[in-house]
Amino acid sequence: MEGETFLWLIRHAPVDGVKGTIHAADAPADLGDRAQLEALRQYLPPNAASYASPSRRTVETARALGLEPELVGEFREQDFGDWTGHRHDALAAVGGETYAQFWSDPAGGRPPGGESFADQVARVRVGLSRIGAGPATLVVHSGTIRAALCIALDLTPQAALRFVIDPLSLTRIDRLASGWRVVSVNQRIS
């Protein structure tokens, strides 16, 4: 990959749904915080390439920011398989040993029918390799941003899960000839 790449990673707006749920890809975004969306839109680089996860909440957020992103499957949120659509408290109550075992190793564990965070990191690495030089905005998920930070900082997947990534926050990383540079993490623009 020739040239330097400057990435503005934006976590989608909050999900318009029941809190504590592992939301499916078709869960909508709550775009009610117009002031935050406008502040973030003003902060983004003009004429940047634009990418998003194909999930409804990321596409809706990108469009609310005035972007028409290219959808990149590798930027999807971690696949929680059979647990998708269920609340964490309900899974904890009925999930037994499988649910408890997953949380003993959330980076390497796989939900039934799903993928591990380590699998997501590998997938995001492929997606990032396809982004060319220049500025680019990515409207994605918290897990996708943690995966990008894992790659940029050469962290273990377990360590990358320690990052807090809030809705409508901005994380800035650059891919330079000399390696990755982290500019900011979980920044709130107002």
N, C-alpha and C positions, 0 to 999 in steps of 0.2 A: 504494500500500500504506500503510494508516494504522497508526500505532503502531510501537513498537520491537520488534525481533525479536532474541532472544538464542539463539545457536546453540552447542550442544555437539557438535562433530564428532569422532566416534570412528572410528579405523581398525579394521577387523575384526581378529580374532585371526589368528595365522599360518595359512597354508594347510597343511592336512594332505596334503602331496604332495611330489614331488621338487623340491628347491631349484633355482633357476635356470630354472624352467619358466615360460612364459607361460600361466598357468592359465585354463581356461575358466570360465564362469559357474557350472557345477555342481561346482566344486572345493569340498570340505568344509573347515570350520575345525577347527583343533586347539585344543580348548577345555580343554586340560590344566592351564593356569595358573589354577586356581580362586581362588587368593589375589588375583591381579591383577584378575580379573573382579569379585570381590566388592568390592575397594577402589574400583574404577571405578564399580560400581553404586551404592555408598554416596555417591559424590561427585556423581552426576547429580541434576538438579533434580526434585523430585516433581511429578507432575501435568503434565509437559511433553508437548507433542505429540511423536510419535515417527515417524521416517522411516528408510528404508533403501533401499539399492540392492536390486534383485531377485535378486542373486547369492546362491547358497547360503551362502557363507561369511559374508556380512553378515547374512543372516537368522538363521543359527545363532548368531552373536555377539550380535545384538540380543536374541534369546530367552534366551541365557545371562545377559544383563544384566537380565532381567525385563521386557523391552519387547515389545510387540506392534505393530511398526511398520507404517505405511502404506508400501507399496513404490512407489518413484519411479524410473521407467526412466531419467530424465535423470541420475540419480546412479550409473549403471553405470560401471565402469572403462573406460578407453580400449579401443577395439576394435582388436586387433592382427590381425584378419582371418586370412589364411592362416597366420600364424605362431602362432596360438593352439594350445596343446597341445605346442609344441616347446620344447626347451631353447635358451637363448641361445648356449651354446657350440657346439651343433650347427648353429644358424643361421649363426653366424659362420664356421664351417668350410665350409658348402655354400651359404650365401646370396649369396656373391659381392658384386658391386658394389651390388646392391639393398639388402642389409643394411647394408653400410658407408655407403652414401649416406644411409640413414635416420638413422644415428647422427651424421652430420655436421650434421643439423638436426632433432633429436628433437622440437622443438616444432611445426615445420611439416611435417615429413615424414610420409607415410602408408605404413604397411605394405601389401603387396598385399591388396586386399579389405578394408582397415581404415580407420581414421580417424586424423587427427593429434591431438596434444594441444590445439592451437588449436581444433579441432572440439569436443573434449571441454569446453573452457572455455565455448564458446558454448552447449552443451547444459546444462551445470551452471548457467549464468546463468538459463536458462529454469526449471530446477527450483527454484532459490532464490527466484525471483520468485513462486512459488506458495505459499511458506510464509508464513503469516500472523503477526500480532503475538503476542508472548509468548515463553516459553521453548520450545525444541525440541531434541531430540536427533536426530542423524543418524549412523547406523552405515553407513559407506561405505568407499571405497578410498583409497589414498594419492594416486592421481591426481585423484580427486574433491576431496580436501582441498586439494591444490595448486591446482586450478582455482578453488576458493572463495577461497583466499588471493590468487590472481591478480586476481580480481574485487574483493575487498575493498581491496587495496593498489594497484589500478590498475597492475599490473605487466604486462610483456610475458609471453607464455607461456614464452618461453625463460628469463626470470629466475625465474619461479615454479617451474620444474623444479629449482631449487637447494635447495628445502626438503627436509629429511629428515623423513619421517613414518613412525614405527615402528608395528608392530602393537600394538594396545590402547593407543595413545597418544590424548591428548585435545588438540584444538585448539579454542579459544574465539574466536568472532568475533560481533560485534553489528552489526545494521543499525539505525542510529539516524536520527532526522530529519535530522541534520546530515551523515550519511554513515556509512561503515563504521568500526568500531573493532576492532582485533585485541587480544585479552586475553592469549592464550598460544598457542604453537605447539609441537606434539610433546611435550606434558607427560606424564610418567609419574606416575600416581597410585599411591601405595602406602600 
